[in-house]
């Protein structure tokens, strides 16, 4: 009987050792595969976490001086084309396209001079990811039509997909960095990435992003 118990104990120990060894091997394999995938992706992509979702801003202004009588919209409102958004004197300010309101004046009764933005809007269809790429960090390998993925801080690790739509012909003004080793000036360029705004309707103007552009 003791011999049987000893055999059962050895069998259980052997089984336990095999299980532990299998788990360790699985962890090693998964780690190795992840490292290879990361190396492959990082080697085939240009990455920056200096990016933002943005669209050109249209500022609706009055043609003649007048009193700000009323603003009919609020920040965040989405309105159709040709919507009346404010009244200055006898002049009605209207949108030209379907728009999202990003800012408004609130000082009713004040005099508004021509050129003063009363309501500012964007066209949501014009939203792009604007990635700022250092000229020495793969800029020469980027071209229109390349595939890109990006994440935004608001949605954690969820990835969105886009395509390189435009490469700025000139460097960004005021965003110059320096190489510490030789103090050489390094310019940054804007890379615009187009995405399907209908599918990704949750993406909003001003969201911070991280971008991977695939070579």
Residue frames relative to the residue before (quaternion, step in Angstrom):
aa qw qx qy qz dx dy dz
X 1.0000 0.0000 0.0000 0.0000 0.00 0.00 0.00
X 0.6421 0.5184 -0.3234 0.4630 3.59 0.99 -0.85
X 0.6288 0.5444 -0.3317 0.4452 3.57 1.07 -0.80
X 0.6439 0.5178 -0.3140 0.4676 3.57 1.04 -0.81
X 0.6567 0.5124 -0.3064 0.4608 3.59 0.93 -0.90
X 0.6487 0.5127 -0.3155 0.4656 3.56 1.02 -0.82
X 0.6422 0.5161 -0.3194 0.4682 3.59 1.00 -0.78
X 0.6495 0.5117 -0.3173 0.4643 3.57 1.02 -0.85
X 0.6399 0.5267 -0.3146 0.4628 3.58 1.04 -0.81
X 0.6588 0.4969 -0.3096 0.4725 3.58 0.95 -0.85
X 0.6357 0.5333 -0.3258 0.4531 3.58 1.04 -0.81
X 0.6554 0.5062 -0.3083 0.4681 3.59 0.98 -0.88
X 0.6510 0.5163 -0.3132 0.4598 3.59 0.99 -0.84
X 0.6465 0.5188 -0.3104 0.4653 3.54 1.02 -0.88
X 0.6456 0.5199 -0.3108 0.4651 3.54 1.01 -0.90
X 0.6448 0.5230 -0.3104 0.4630 3.57 1.00 -0.86
X 0.6609 0.5108 -0.3064 0.4565 3.56 0.95 -0.90
X 0.6406 0.5199 -0.3183 0.4670 3.57 1.01 -0.82
X 0.6487 0.5212 -0.3115 0.4588 3.57 1.00 -0.86
X 0.6587 0.5016 -0.3025 0.4721 3.59 0.94 -0.93
X 0.6570 0.5128 -0.3089 0.4582 3.56 0.96 -0.90
X 0.6456 0.5241 -0.3150 0.4574 3.57 1.00 -0.84
X 0.6470 0.5187 -0.3155 0.4613 3.55 1.00 -0.83
X 0.6510 0.5138 -0.3117 0.4637 3.56 0.97 -0.87
X 0.6497 0.5105 -0.3137 0.4678 3.56 0.97 -0.86
X 0.6389 0.5309 -0.3227 0.4536 3.57 1.00 -0.82
X 0.6488 0.5125 -0.3106 0.4691 3.58 0.98 -0.86
X 0.6554 0.5129 -0.3076 0.4612 3.57 0.96 -0.91
X 0.6648 0.5081 -0.3025 0.4565 3.58 0.93 -0.92
X 0.6612 0.5036 -0.3057 0.4645 3.57 0.90 -0.93
X 0.6543 0.5162 -0.3080 0.4588 3.55 0.98 -0.86
X 0.6589 0.5127 -0.3043 0.4587 3.55 0.97 -0.87
X 0.6537 0.5093 -0.3070 0.4680 3.56 0.96 -0.91
X 0.6501 0.5174 -0.3186 0.4562 3.59 0.94 -0.87
X 0.6478 0.5220 -0.3136 0.4577 3.56 1.00 -0.86
X 0.6550 0.5082 -0.3083 0.4666 3.56 0.98 -0.87
X 0.6533 0.5112 -0.3125 0.4628 3.58 0.95 -0.92
X 0.6540 0.5096 -0.3127 0.4635 3.59 0.95 -0.91
X 0.6568 0.5090 -0.3111 0.4613 3.59 0.92 -0.91
X 0.6618 0.5129 -0.3080 0.4517 3.57 0.96 -0.88
X 0.6777 0.4903 -0.2917 0.4639 3.56 0.91 -0.96
X 0.6879 0.4828 -0.2915 0.4568 3.58 0.87 -0.97
X 0.6687 0.5019 -0.3023 0.4577 3.57 1.10 -0.66
X 0.7393 0.3899 -0.2151 0.5051 3.58 1.18 -0.49
X 0.7255 0.3774 -0.2430 0.5217 3.60 1.22 0.16
X 0.3224 -0.6817 0.6188 0.2203 3.50 -1.36 0.41
X 0.1075 -0.8431 0.5268 -0.0116 3.55 -0.57 1.17
X 0.0988 0.7661 -0.6341 0.0356 3.54 -1.15 0.68
X 0.2480 -0.7470 0.5916 0.1747 3.56 -1.09 0.68
X 0.5429 0.5744 -0.4020 0.4623 3.56 1.31 0.35
X 0.4203 0.6826 -0.4727 0.3660 3.55 0.33 1.28
X 0.0859 -0.7908 0.6055 0.0260 3.55 -1.22 0.52
X 0.4006 -0.6688 0.5627 0.2751 3.56 -1.18 0.59
X 0.1240 0.8139 -0.5464 0.1535 3.55 -0.66 1.11
X 0.1005 -0.7546 0.6438 0.0774 3.53 -1.35 0.38
X 0.6012 -0.5548 0.4141 0.3992 3.60 -1.12 0.52
X 0.3233 -0.7516 0.5485 0.1723 3.55 -0.99 0.89
X 0.1937 -0.7547 0.6181 0.1038 3.56 -0.96 0.94
X 0.1878 -0.7922 0.5751 0.0805 3.56 -0.73 1.11
X 0.2348 -0.7795 0.5700 0.1111 3.55 -0.64 1.15
X 0.0055 0.8190 -0.5685 0.0779 3.54 -0.58 1.22
X 0.5217 -0.6254 0.4848 0.3189 3.53 -1.34 0.29
X 0.4715 -0.6803 0.4895 0.2744 3.58 -1.18 0.53
X 0.7781 0.1603 -0.0844 0.6014 3.56 1.18 -0.57
X 0.6053 -0.5534 0.4032 0.4059 3.62 -1.12 0.49
X 0.1717 0.7882 -0.5761 0.1319 3.55 -1.06 0.70
X 0.5688 -0.5806 0.4651 0.3507 3.53 -1.35 0.22
X 0.4059 -0.6826 0.5479 0.2629 3.58 -0.97 0.87
X 0.1758 -0.8308 0.5245 0.0617 3.55 -0.22 1.32
X 0.8059 -0.1421 0.1477 0.5554 3.57 0.87 -0.93
X 0.1608 -0.7239 0.6598 0.1217 3.53 -1.27 0.61
X 0.2706 -0.8273 0.4810 0.1050 3.56 -0.62 1.15
X 0.7262 0.3835 -0.2253 0.5242 3.61 1.25 -0.06
X 0.2923 -0.7280 0.5917 0.1854 3.51 -1.35 0.29
X 0.6419 -0.5091 0.3965 0.4143 3.55 -1.25 0.41
X 0.7617 0.3299 -0.2671 0.4896 3.57 -0.87 0.99
X 0.5201 0.6328 -0.4219 0.3887 3.59 1.23 -0.27
X 0.2002 -0.7347 0.6334 0.1378 3.56 -1.16 0.70
X 0.0319 -0.8305 0.5537 -0.0523 3.56 -0.61 1.16
X 0.5396 -0.6188 0.4566 0.3426 3.62 -1.15 0.56
X 0.6637 -0.4603 0.3962 0.4367 3.54 -1.34 0.07
X 0.8369 0.2016 -0.1801 0.4760 3.55 -1.24 0.66
X 0.3603 0.7101 -0.5112 0.3234 3.56 1.10 0.77
X 0.3957 -0.6827 0.5559 0.2614 3.61 -0.96 0.85
X 0.1228 -0.8323 0.5397 0.0308 3.59 -0.62 1.14
X 0.8102 -0.0073 0.0189 0.5858 3.61 1.17 -0.45
X 0.2191 -0.7447 0.6109 0.1559 3.53 -1.34 0.33
X 0.0369 -0.7707 0.6360 -0.0147 3.55 -0.83 1.10
X 0.7886 -0.0500 -0.0282 0.6122 3.56 -0.35 1.23
X 0.7629 -0.2854 0.2373 0.5294 3.58 -0.67 -1.10
X 0.5703 0.6209 -0.3636 0.3964 3.58 1.31 -0.05
X 0.2241 -0.7601 0.5987 0.1164 3.55 -0.95 0.96
X 0.2501 -0.7698 0.5724 0.1311 3.57 -0.79 1.04
X 0.0734 -0.8202 0.5671 -0.0147 3.57 -0.79 1.08
X 0.4782 -0.6142 0.5373 0.3246 3.54 -1.28 0.44
X 0.3739 -0.7181 0.5372 0.2365 3.58 -1.19 0.53
X 0.7767 0.1557 -0.0888 0.6038 3.58 1.20 -0.53
X 0.6555 -0.4275 0.3999 0.4771 3.56 -1.30 0.04
X 0.0175 -0.8500 0.5196 -0.0850 3.57 -0.65 1.10
X 0.2516 -0.6984 0.6390 0.2015 3.50 -1.43 0.27
X 0.3964 -0.7327 0.5072 0.2209 3.56 -0.81 1.02
X 0.1295 -0.8145 0.5630 0.0525 3.59 -0.81 1.01
X 0.8002 -0.0400 -0.0077 0.5983 3.61 1.21 -0.32
X 0.0605 -0.7843 0.6167 0.0302 3.58 -1.24 0.54
X 0.4494 -0.6098 0.5621 0.3320 3.53 -1.30 0.34
X 0.1874 -0.8017 0.5597 0.0945 3.57 -1.10 0.66
X 0.5546 0.6306 -0.3862 0.3817 3.60 1.28 -0.17
X 0.1245 -0.8218 0.5545 0.0418 3.56 0.27 1.27
X 0.7708 0.3489 -0.2675 0.4610 3.53 -1.10 0.78
X 0.5886 0.5607 -0.3802 0.4412 3.59 1.22 -0.11
X 0.5093 -0.6394 0.4836 0.3129 3.55 -1.25 0.49
X 0.1879 -0.7839 0.5874 0.0717 3.55 -0.83 1.07
X 0.2478 -0.7737 0.5675 0.1341 3.56 -0.80 1.02
X 0.6297 -0.5362 0.3874 0.4074 3.62 -1.13 0.50
X 0.7501 0.3556 -0.2878 0.4776 3.55 -0.97 0.90
X 0.5880 0.5587 -0.3754 0.4485 3.59 1.24 -0.27
X 0.3982 -0.7210 0.5035 0.2608 3.63 -0.64 1.04
X 0.2173 -0.7675 0.5913 0.1187 3.56 -0.79 1.04
X 0.7643 -0.0147 0.0343 0.6438 3.54 0.98 -0.94
X 0.1434 -0.7756 0.6097 0.0780 3.58 -0.97 0.89
X 0.0480 -0.8153 0.5761 -0.0325 3.56 -0.89 0.99
X 0.1946 -0.7243 0.6368 0.1788 3.52 -1.38 0.19
X 0.3924 -0.6429 0.5854 0.3000 3.52 -1.31 0.30
X 0.4207 -0.7366 0.4601 0.2622 3.65 -0.45 1.12
X 0.6046 0.5661 -0.3609 0.4287 3.60 1.12 -0.53
X 0.6666 0.5071 -0.2925 0.4614 3.58 1.24 -0.41
X 0.4000 0.7218 -0.4836 0.2918 3.60 1.23 0.06
X 0.0199 0.7711 -0.6349 0.0434 3.54 -1.03 0.90
X 0.4149 -0.6127 0.5818 0.3376 3.54 -1.30 0.28
X 0.1442 -0.7785 0.6069 0.0695 3.58 -0.76 1.05
X 0.0886 -0.8081 0.5823 0.0033 3.56 -0.39 1.28
X 0.2562 -0.7605 0.5800 0.1399 3.57 -0.90 0.96
X 0.0586 -0.8302 0.5536 -0.0306 3.58 -0.40 1.26
X 0.4234 -0.6756 0.5403 0.2688 3.59 -0.89 0.95
X 0.5674 -0.6392 0.3999 0.3309 3.56 -0.98 0.84
X 0.7314 0.3957 -0.2408 0.5005 3.62 1.15 -0.50
X 0.6257 0.5398 -0.3331 0.4540 3.62 1.24 0.29
X 0.8012 -0.3250 0.1510 0.4792 3.57 0.90 0.95
X 0.3317 0.7719 -0.4914 0.2296 3.59 1.24 0.15
X 0.6694 0.5292 -0.3097 0.4195 3.61 0.93 -0.88
X 0.6756 0.4949 -0.2888 0.4639 3.59 1.23 -0.42
X 0.5960 0.5757 -0.3577 0.4307 3.59 1.28 -0.08
X 0.0827 0.7859 -0.6101 0.0583 3.56 -1.00 0.84
X 0.6478 -0.5263 0.3851 0.3938 3.56 -1.23 0.49
X 0.7478 0.3791 -0.2976 0.4566 3.56 -0.98 0.90
X 0.5153 0.6386 -0.4288 0.3779 3.61 1.22 -0.22
X 0.4863 -0.6525 0.5047 0.2884 3.52 -1.17 0.71
X 0.0341 -0.7998 0.5992 -0.0074 3.55 -1.12 0.69
X 0.1716 -0.7319 0.6460 0.1321 3.53 -1.26 0.55
X 0.0074 0.8001 -0.5997 -0.0127 3.55 -1.18 0.46
X 0.2147 -0.7271 0.6329 0.1571 3.51 -1.31 0.45
X 0.2109 -0.7448 0.6115 0.1640 3.56 -1.26 0.35
X 0.6274 -0.5847 0.3626 0.3647 3.55 -1.06 0.79
X 0.6446 0.5656 -0.3246 0.3990 3.58 0.99 -0.82
X 0.7866 0.2873 -0.1435 0.5273 3.61 1.13 -0.59
X 0.5583 -0.6761 0.3700 0.3072 3.56 1.11 0.71
X 0.8257 -0.2267 0.1881 0.4811 3.55 -0.90 -1.00
X 0.4013 0.7144 -0.4865 0.3030 3.63 1.23 0.07
X 0.2396 -0.7985 0.5400 0.1159 3.56 -0.76 1.05
X 0.1784 -0.7501 0.6318 0.0799 3.50 -1.18 0.83
X 0.3248 -0.7703 0.5238 0.1636 3.56 -1.14 0.58
X 0.0667 0.7963 -0.5986 0.0566 3.55 -1.13 0.73
X 0.3579 -0.7040 0.5732 0.2187 3.53 -1.37 -0.09
X 0.5142 -0.6248 0.4810 0.3375 3.58 -0.99 0.79
X 0.1686 -0.8323 0.5272 0.0293 3.55 -0.61 1.21
X 0.8079 -0.0287 0.0707 0.5843 3.57 1.08 -0.71
X 0.1617 -0.7500 0.6343 0.0943 3.56 -1.16 0.74
X 0.4486 -0.7127 0.4659 0.2716 3.56 -0.63 1.09
X 0.4043 -0.7333 0.4917 0.2388 3.62 -0.85 0.91
X 0.7653 0.2583 -0.1566 0.5684 3.59 1.25 -0.30
X 0.5909 -0.5898 0.4222 0.3531 3.55 -1.22 0.52
X 0.5826 -0.5593 0.4576 0.3718 3.54 -1.26 0.46
X 0.3699 -0.7202 0.5446 0.2188 3.56 -1.05 0.78
X 0.8234 0.2418 -0.1825 0.4799 3.55 -0.93 0.92
X 0.6950 0.4201 -0.2825 0.5105 3.62 1.24 -0.01
X 0.2456 0.7832 -0.5245 0.2262 3.56 0.78 1.06
X 0.1199 -0.7674 0.6268 0.0625 3.57 -0.95 0.91
X 0.3117 -0.7557 0.5488 0.1751 3.54 -1.28 0.30
X 0.4498 -0.6425 0.5516 0.2839 3.53 -1.16 0.72
X 0.4308 -0.7408 0.4508 0.2497 3.58 -0.52 1.19
X 0.6503 0.5654 -0.3268 0.3881 3.59 0.96 -0.86
X 0.8289 0.1042 -0.0448 0.5477 3.60 0.91 -0.80
X 0.4364 -0.7398 0.4220 0.2899 3.59 1.33 0.25
X 0.3455 0.7307 -0.5124 0.2901 3.56 1.09 0.69
X 0.5016 -0.6510 0.4855 0.2981 3.54 -1.08 0.77
X 0.0950 -0.7752 0.6235 0.0358 3.57 -0.96 0.95
X 0.2409 -0.7876 0.5545 0.1192 3.57 -0.65 1.12
X 0.2906 -0.7307 0.5904 0.1816 3.52 -1.28 0.50
X 0.1856 -0.7753 0.5972 0.0885 3.54 -1.16 0.72
X 0.4363 -0.6868 0.5208 0.2583 3.56 -1.14 0.69
X 0.0956 -0.7502 0.6527 0.0448 3.54 -1.01 0.95
X 0.1895 -0.7967 0.5655 0.0975 3.60 -0.60 1.11
X 0.1299 -0.7932 0.5943 0.0277 3.54 -0.83 1.07
X 0.2765 -0.7737 0.5557 0.1270 3.55 -0.67 1.18
X 0.0032 0.7804 -0.6252 0.0031 3.57 -1.08 0.75
X 0.5897 -0.5811 0.4256 0.3654 3.57 -1.24 0.38
X 0.2756 -0.8041 0.5070 0.1429 3.57 -0.24 1.27
X 0.5987 0.5581 -0.3678 0.4413 3.60 1.17 -0.43
X 0.6846 0.4619 -0.2790 0.4901 3.58 1.02 -0.81
X 0.7754 0.2904 -0.1391 0.5431 3.56 0.96 -0.92
X 0.0684 0.8494 -0.5184 0.0710 3.56 0.80 1.01
X 0.5884 0.5919 -0.3701 0.4080 3.61 1.22 -0.32
X 0.5858 0.5813 -0.3725 0.4244 3.60 1.23 -0.33
X 0.1282 -0.8305 0.5421 0.0014 3.55 -0.77 1.12
X 0.6477 -0.5174 0.4079 0.3825 3.51 -1.30 0.50
X 0.7973 0.3121 -0.2337 0.4608 3.58 -0.91 0.96
X 0.5013 0.6553 -0.4357 0.3597 3.61 1.22 -0.14
X 0.4115 -0.6953 0.5343 0.2486 3.58 -1.03 0.84
X 0.0982 -0.8233 0.5590 0.0006 3.58 -1.02 0.82
X 0.2230 -0.7021 0.6520 0.1793 3.51 -1.41 0.30
X 0.1711 -0.8379 0.5181 0.0121 3.55 -0.80 1.08
X 0.0993 -0.7379 0.6629 0.0785 3.54 -1.24 0.71
X 0.0876 -0.7811 0.6178 0.0248 3.58 -0.67 1.12
X 0.2733 -0.8094 0.5040 0.1275 3.58 -0.57 1.18
X 0.4551 -0.7096 0.4806 0.2415 3.54 -0.85 1.07
